[in-house]
Amino acid sequence: MNSCSRNTAYRNGKTYEECKEMAEDFTTNLKLEIEKKEIISWTDLLNVVNHDELVYKLTLKYLRRDGYDIGNNKRPEIKKQK
């Protein structure tokens, strides 16, 4: 049986743990940008993470965890919750 493990290589040979660390770093930087601009789009986030889908999803997850409104398919934007 073939199953994925936490040691599976993702994009560019990164492990899941490396992707999580990258997402945490992007989250920290994006919080500062959101404070300045008040809002960023999902497209901007995708560009910041170099179109890496796993890091993109983890970054959204961490932003939601930290109290940010990550929007939805009708409102693809990230902003600080009021």
VMD Tcl script that draws the C-alpha trace (Angstrom):
set ca {
  {0.00 0.00 0.00}
  {1.41 3.39 -1.01}
  {0.65 6.18 1.38}
  {2.07 9.63 1.89}
  {4.00 10.37 5.02}
  {5.27 13.55 6.59}
  {8.60 12.90 4.84}
  {7.07 13.11 1.36}
  {8.80 15.63 -0.85}
  {6.56 18.44 -2.03}
  {7.27 21.14 -4.57}
  {11.00 21.68 -5.14}
  {11.82 18.75 -2.86}
  {10.68 20.43 0.38}
  {9.29 18.38 3.24}
  {5.95 19.16 4.88}
  {7.78 20.58 7.91}
  {9.79 22.93 5.69}
  {6.57 24.07 4.02}
  {5.03 24.77 7.44}
  {8.05 26.85 8.45}
  {7.88 28.82 5.21}
  {4.16 29.44 5.72}
  {4.79 30.71 9.27}
  {7.43 33.12 7.92}
  {5.09 34.36 5.17}
  {2.31 34.77 7.75}
  {4.49 36.99 9.92}
  {5.42 39.19 6.97}
  {1.87 39.35 5.63}
  {0.50 40.50 8.97}
  {2.67 43.61 8.67}
  {1.52 44.19 5.11}
  {-2.15 43.79 6.09}
  {-1.65 46.32 8.90}
  {-0.34 48.84 6.32}
  {-2.76 48.17 3.45}
  {-5.72 46.90 5.54}
  {-6.47 44.30 2.85}
  {-4.63 41.99 0.45}
  {-6.02 39.76 -2.27}
  {-5.60 36.02 -2.61}
  {-3.75 36.73 -5.87}
  {-1.21 38.85 -3.99}
  {-0.75 36.02 -1.49}
  {-0.27 33.51 -4.30}
  {2.44 35.71 -5.79}
  {4.17 36.10 -2.41}
  {4.38 32.30 -1.93}
  {5.63 31.77 -5.51}
  {2.52 29.82 -6.53}
  {3.29 26.99 -4.08}
  {-0.17 25.57 -3.35}
  {0.70 23.86 -0.06}
  {2.42 26.94 1.38}
  {-0.48 29.08 0.13}
  {-3.06 26.95 1.94}
  {-0.99 26.74 5.11}
  {-0.49 30.51 5.12}
  {-4.26 31.06 4.83}
  {-4.78 28.57 7.67}
  {-2.28 30.39 9.90}
  {-3.77 33.80 9.11}
  {-7.24 32.50 10.07}
  {-5.75 31.00 13.26}
  {-4.30 34.42 14.13}
  {-7.64 36.21 13.80}
  {-7.69 37.38 10.19}
  {-10.70 37.18 7.89}
  {-9.44 35.15 4.91}
  {-12.56 35.73 2.82}
  {-14.26 33.21 0.54}
  {-14.76 32.48 -3.16}
  {-17.03 35.53 -3.56}
  {-14.69 37.81 -1.60}
  {-11.11 36.60 -2.24}
  {-9.33 38.94 0.15}
  {-7.61 38.88 3.51}
  {-8.17 41.52 6.17}
  {-8.03 41.96 9.90}
  {-11.28 41.03 11.64}
  {-13.03 43.87 13.41}
}
mol new
graphics top color blue
foreach p $ca { graphics top sphere $p radius 0.5 }
foreach p [lrange $ca 0 end-1] q [lrange $ca 1 end] { graphics top cylinder $p $q radius 0.2 }
display resetview
